[in-house]
Amino acid sequence: MFRILIGLFIIGSSLANTVFHSGVPMPDGRIVGGETTNIREYPHQISMRYRGNHRCGGSIYNRNTIVSAAHCVNTLADASNLTIYIGTNNIFFPTGQELAVRKFVIHDNYRTINNDYDAALLFLDGDIEYNENAQPIELATERPENDTPVLVTGWGTTTEGGYLASELQKVEVNIVENSACKSAYSILLTSRMLCAGVTGGGKDACQGDSGGPLIFENKLLGIVSWGTGCARPNYPGVYASVPELRSWIEETAKQSENLGKIEFL
C-alpha cells in the first residue's frame, strides 16, 4: 500500500502544500501512529507487488478480484509485472499465496489532478484459496456519522519518508466531516471521497498504504488515496468512498467475469 509523492499542485494559496500520491514504488510505507497486527484479523488485506517489490495494498473482493486504487496502476502499460501476495504478515519474507495479475481495470472517470474516482479492479490469473488468512470483504453501503472510529491497515511509514514496515500495521482514525476536510483541501475534495484522521494529527495512512482498506464494521468503507503529507494536524487522510463507487465495483467485476469466460473458451 503506497501513498507516494508525485508533486505539488497549487490551486489557490490555501492548497500550496497539497501533495498527491501515485503508485510508483519508493522505499516508504507504513501506517503512522499504529501498531502491529495479524493478517488473521484482516484476511482481506493483500500486498500488490511490482517486479517483486511491494507497491500498494488492496482488498479481496472475490476469489479472483482485488479492489485497489487507480493511482497504483494508472502509470503501467499492462499487468505483466504485477503479482498479489495473499495471507502474509511479513512483506519482506512473504508466506501464503502468490497469484499473477491477468489484467486491471481503472474507473473510467479517474482524474489524476485530484485522484477523483480513485478505484481499480485487479483480475487474477487463478483463484484465491480461502482460509483463515484469506477472505473477501463486503462493500460498505453507507458513510458512517462524523467522528465514527474506523480502521486503516497496511505495510505503509511511521513518518513521512520512512521505510516499509515488515509486519502488517493497523491504526484507528475517525471520520472527518466533509466541511472540515474541505477547509484543508478546498475544491480538490469531491463527493467520491471521504476523510479520516484524528484531532492534532499523529495517526494516518502514509507512503506504501495506497489502495489499501479503510474499514468500518468489517466492511470496506474506503480505499487509501491521498493527502497532504502523513498524519499532519488539520490534514486528514483522503479515501475513495466505497459507498459512492460500489455500483462500479460490482458491475465491473461481473462484466469482467463474463468476458473472462468467453476469452478462455
C-alpha positions as CSV (number, residue, x, y, z in Angstrom):
1,M,0.0,0.0,0.0
2,F,1.8,3.1,-1.3
3,R,0.8,6.7,-0.9
4,I,3.6,8.1,-3.0
5,L,4.6,11.7,-3.7
6,I,4.3,12.8,-7.3
7,G,4.3,16.6,-7.0
8,L,2.7,19.7,-5.8
9,F,-0.5,21.1,-7.3
10,I,-1.3,24.7,-6.3
11,I,-5.0,25.6,-6.6
12,G,-5.2,28.9,-4.7
13,S,-3.0,29.9,-1.8
14,S,-4.7,27.6,0.7
15,L,-3.6,24.5,-1.3
16,A,0.0,25.4,-1.8
17,N,1.3,22.4,0.2
18,T,-1.2,19.8,-1.0
19,V,0.7,16.6,-2.1
20,F,-0.7,13.9,-4.2
21,H,0.4,10.3,-4.3
22,S,0.9,7.9,-7.2
23,G,1.6,4.2,-7.3
24,V,5.3,4.4,-8.3
25,P,7.4,2.3,-5.9
26,M,9.6,4.0,-3.4
27,P,11.2,2.8,-0.1
28,D,8.4,4.2,2.1
29,G,5.3,2.9,3.6
30,R,3.9,2.1,7.0
31,I,0.9,3.2,9.0
32,V,1.7,6.3,11.1
33,G,0.9,6.0,14.8
34,G,-0.4,2.4,14.6
35,E,0.5,-1.0,15.9
36,T,1.4,-4.4,14.6
37,T,-1.5,-6.7,13.9
38,N,-2.0,-10.1,12.3
39,I,-3.4,-11.0,8.8
40,R,-5.9,-13.3,10.5
41,E,-7.6,-10.2,11.9
42,Y,-7.8,-8.6,8.4
43,P,-7.6,-11.6,5.9
44,H,-8.9,-9.4,3.1
45,Q,-5.6,-7.4,3.1
46,I,-3.2,-8.1,0.2
47,S,0.2,-6.8,-0.9
48,M,0.4,-5.7,-4.6
49,R,3.9,-6.3,-6.0
50,Y,5.5,-4.8,-9.0
51,R,8.6,-6.8,-10.2
52,G,8.7,-8.4,-6.8
53,N,8.5,-5.3,-4.7
54,H,5.6,-4.1,-2.6
55,R,3.8,-1.3,-4.4
56,C,0.3,-0.9,-2.9
57,G,-2.3,-2.5,-0.8
58,G,-5.7,-3.8,-1.8
59,S,-8.7,-5.9,-0.6
60,I,-10.0,-9.2,-1.7
61,Y,-13.4,-8.8,-3.4
62,N,-13.9,-12.3,-4.6
63,R,-11.8,-15.3,-5.5
64,N,-10.1,-13.6,-8.5
65,T,-10.7,-9.9,-8.0
66,I,-8.9,-7.3,-5.9
67,V,-10.1,-3.8,-5.1
68,S,-7.3,-1.2,-5.1
69,A,-6.6,2.4,-6.1
70,A,-6.5,3.6,-9.7
71,H,-3.3,5.6,-9.0
72,C,-1.5,2.4,-8.1
73,V,-1.7,1.1,-11.7
74,N,-2.5,4.1,-13.9
75,T,1.1,4.6,-15.0
76,L,1.5,0.9,-16.0
77,A,1.2,-0.2,-19.6
78,D,-0.2,-3.6,-18.6
79,A,-0.4,-6.1,-15.7
80,S,2.6,-8.2,-16.9
81,N,4.8,-7.3,-13.9
82,L,2.1,-7.3,-11.2
83,T,1.6,-10.1,-8.6
84,I,-0.5,-10.3,-5.5
85,Y,0.5,-11.8,-2.1
86,I,-2.4,-13.1,-0.1
87,G,-2.4,-14.2,3.6
88,T,1.0,-12.9,4.6
89,N,2.0,-10.8,7.7
90,N,5.5,-10.0,6.5
91,I,6.1,-8.4,3.1
92,F,9.9,-9.0,3.1
93,F,9.5,-12.7,3.8
94,P,6.0,-13.4,2.5
95,T,4.1,-16.6,3.0
96,G,0.7,-17.6,1.9
97,Q,-0.5,-17.4,-1.7
98,E,1.0,-15.6,-4.7
99,L,-1.0,-15.0,-7.9
100,A,-0.2,-13.1,-11.1
101,V,-2.5,-10.3,-12.2
102,R,-4.1,-11.0,-15.5
103,K,-5.4,-7.5,-16.1
104,F,-6.6,-4.4,-14.3
105,V,-9.4,-2.0,-15.0
106,I,-9.3,1.6,-13.9
107,H,-12.5,3.6,-13.3
108,D,-13.4,5.4,-16.5
109,N,-13.8,8.8,-14.7
110,Y,-10.5,8.6,-12.8
111,R,-8.7,12.0,-12.7
112,T,-5.1,12.3,-11.9
113,I,-5.3,16.0,-10.9
114,N,-7.1,15.2,-7.7
115,N,-7.4,11.4,-7.7
116,D,-11.2,11.6,-8.1
117,Y,-12.8,8.2,-8.7
118,D,-9.6,6.6,-7.4
119,A,-10.6,2.9,-7.8
120,A,-9.3,0.0,-9.8
121,L,-10.0,-3.7,-10.0
122,L,-7.2,-6.3,-10.5
123,F,-8.2,-9.6,-12.0
124,L,-6.1,-12.6,-11.0
125,D,-4.7,-15.4,-13.1
126,G,-6.2,-18.0,-10.9
127,D,-8.5,-18.3,-7.8
128,I,-7.6,-17.4,-4.2
129,E,-7.9,-20.3,-1.9
130,Y,-10.0,-19.1,1.0
131,N,-8.7,-19.9,4.5
132,E,-8.3,-18.1,7.9
133,N,-5.7,-15.8,6.3
134,A,-7.5,-15.1,3.1
135,Q,-11.2,-14.0,2.9
136,P,-13.2,-11.5,0.9
137,I,-14.5,-8.3,2.4
138,E,-18.0,-6.9,2.0
139,L,-18.5,-3.4,0.5
140,A,-20.0,-0.7,2.7
141,T,-23.3,0.8,1.5
142,E,-23.3,3.9,3.7
143,R,-20.9,6.5,5.1
144,P,-20.9,6.4,8.9
145,E,-21.5,9.5,11.0
146,N,-18.8,12.1,11.7
147,D,-16.3,11.1,14.4
148,T,-17.0,7.4,14.0
149,P,-13.9,5.3,14.6
150,V,-12.6,3.4,11.6
151,L,-9.5,1.3,10.9
152,V,-6.8,1.5,8.3
153,T,-4.3,-1.3,7.7
154,G,-1.2,-1.7,5.7
155,W,2.6,-2.0,5.5
156,G,2.9,1.6,4.9
157,T,5.5,4.6,7.1
158,T,5.7,5.6,10.7
159,T,6.9,9.0,9.4
160,E,7.0,10.8,6.1
161,G,9.9,9.4,4.1
162,G,10.4,6.4,6.4
163,Y,10.7,2.8,5.4
164,L,8.4,-0.1,4.8
165,A,7.1,-1.9,7.8
166,S,7.9,-5.6,7.6
167,E,4.8,-6.6,9.6
168,L,1.2,-5.6,8.9
169,Q,0.1,-2.5,10.8
170,K,-3.3,-1.1,11.9
171,V,-4.4,2.3,13.2
172,E,-7.7,3.8,14.3
173,V,-8.8,7.1,13.0
174,N,-12.1,9.0,12.9
175,I,-14.4,10.0,10.1
176,V,-13.9,13.8,9.5
177,E,-16.8,16.0,8.5
178,N,-16.7,17.0,4.8
179,S,-16.8,20.7,5.6
180,A,-13.8,20.4,7.9
181,C,-12.0,18.4,5.3
182,K,-12.8,21.0,2.6
183,S,-11.2,23.7,4.7
184,A,-7.9,21.7,4.2
185,Y,-8.4,20.6,0.6
186,S,-10.9,23.0,-0.9
187,I,-12.1,22.2,-4.4
188,L,-10.0,19.1,-4.7
189,L,-12.4,17.2,-2.5
190,T,-15.4,15.6,-4.2
191,S,-18.4,13.5,-3.2
192,R,-16.5,10.4,-4.3
193,M,-14.1,11.0,-1.4
194,L,-14.2,10.8,2.4
195,C,-11.8,11.9,5.0
196,A,-10.5,10.3,8.2
197,G,-7.9,11.3,10.8
198,V,-7.5,12.4,14.4
199,T,-7.5,15.9,16.0
200,G,-4.0,17.1,16.2
201,G,-2.7,14.6,13.7
202,G,-0.3,11.7,14.6
203,K,-2.3,8.8,13.0
204,D,-2.8,8.2,9.3
205,A,-2.0,6.1,6.3
206,C,1.2,7.0,4.6
207,Q,3.5,6.1,1.7
208,G,3.1,2.5,0.9
209,D,-0.5,2.3,2.1
210,S,-2.3,3.4,-1.2
211,G,-5.0,1.1,-2.4
212,G,-5.5,-0.5,1.0
213,P,-8.6,-0.6,3.1
214,L,-10.4,1.8,5.4
215,I,-12.7,-0.5,7.4
216,F,-15.9,0.1,9.3
217,E,-17.8,-2.8,10.9
218,N,-15.8,-5.3,8.9
219,K,-16.8,-3.7,5.6
220,L,-14.7,-1.9,3.0
221,L,-15.6,1.8,3.5
222,G,-12.7,3.5,1.7
223,I,-9.6,3.0,-0.4
224,V,-6.4,4.8,0.7
225,S,-5.9,7.6,-1.8
226,W,-4.1,10.8,-1.0
227,G,-3.4,13.6,1.5
228,T,-1.0,16.4,2.5
229,G,2.0,14.6,3.9
230,C,1.2,12.0,6.6
231,A,-0.6,12.5,9.9
232,R,-0.2,16.3,9.8
233,P,-2.5,18.3,12.1
234,N,-5.6,19.6,10.2
235,Y,-4.8,17.5,7.2
236,P,-6.8,14.2,7.4
237,G,-6.2,11.3,5.0
238,V,-8.4,11.2,1.9
239,Y,-10.0,8.0,0.8
240,A,-12.0,6.9,-2.3
241,S,-15.5,6.4,-0.9
242,V,-16.7,2.8,-1.5
243,P,-20.4,3.5,-1.0
244,E,-20.1,6.0,-3.9
245,L,-18.1,3.6,-6.0
246,R,-19.9,0.4,-5.0
247,S,-22.0,0.1,-8.2
248,W,-19.0,0.5,-10.4
249,I,-17.1,-2.2,-8.5
250,E,-19.9,-4.7,-8.6
251,E,-20.8,-4.1,-12.3
252,T,-17.2,-4.1,-13.5
253,A,-16.4,-7.3,-11.6
254,K,-19.4,-9.0,-13.1
255,Q,-18.7,-7.9,-16.6
256,S,-15.1,-9.0,-16.4
257,E,-16.1,-12.4,-15.1
258,N,-18.4,-12.9,-18.1
259,L,-15.8,-11.7,-20.6
260,G,-13.2,-13.9,-19.0
261,K,-15.4,-17.0,-19.6
262,I,-15.5,-16.1,-23.3
263,E,-11.8,-15.3,-23.6
264,F,-10.7,-18.7,-22.4
265,L,-13.1,-21.0,-24.4
